[in-house]
């Protein structure tokens, strides 16, 4: 038996030795016990039962030795105030995508009237975080979610059901399902793969070994998906329309140029995240 503080001290030392974040043990134990951080801190002197200690140590070893992401061990991640199921079939939600949603919600107020019934498409939905969050934040919005992976769509469907979000799911590559269905949308959002293939060699195995490559990498410069989206989005956009893409740092100017080359009249806006990086590109298309 160990006290909670002793178990966390062991986890911190073990994870540091393995080159992982030494605070990961705290997150794992909070999830296992169902505690908030304040509750965990208050219980530091309590004994951790043998069975609970064994489970905790196994989780720490999975992360430390096998590089299994914490979110996969826990089975969920927090996003925009909601809990989403995640597994190896989809990308783990990142905080940057919360900023994409925030700015999309704010920008749509200046593009559409409050009385309009709007249709939104989330391209490359993965676990469904964008589609589900937008549906919950903007009641009355008609939401479509597209992904090439049927296994990712199963995760997204579970998350939609968990949060009571009515979403139409479509399986296929990028805009193809919308084009094939003759579907027009008012808002187009996407967090597509944008990492250059060359970056794979220096990335952590926590990411490369456990998150789907098809959700991460997009050609030599990371812009392959944006090229296809920009080239075809006029086929699915109504007028006016709002487009929002999450991008990799340093890619925003290139992505904005791709949009302008496809739709010269598009009004593009590069938005920086809270860390001062160019992580979002928005466009308003009026004609």
Secondary structure as UniProt FT lines:
FT   STRAND          2..3
FT   HELIX           4..17
FT   TURN            18..19
FT   TURN            22..23
FT   HELIX           24..33
FT   HELIX           37..42
FT   TURN            43..45
FT   STRAND          47..48
FT   HELIX           50..66
FT   HELIX           70..74
FT   STRAND          76..79
FT   TURN            80..81
FT   STRAND          82..85
FT   TURN            88..89
FT   HELIX           95..108
FT   TURN            109..111
FT   TURN            114..115
FT   STRAND          119..123
FT   TURN            126..128
FT   HELIX           129..137
FT   TURN            139..140
FT   STRAND          142..147
FT   HELIX           150..162
FT   TURN            163..164
FT   STRAND          167..171
FT   TURN            174..175
FT   HELIX           176..181
FT   STRAND          185..190
FT   HELIX           197..202
FT   HELIX           205..208
FT   TURN            209..210
FT   HELIX           213..215
FT   HELIX           224..232
FT   HELIX           233..235
FT   STRAND          237..246
FT   TURN            249..250
FT   HELIX           252..262
FT   TURN            264..265
FT   STRAND          267..272
FT   TURN            274..275
FT   STRAND          278..285
//
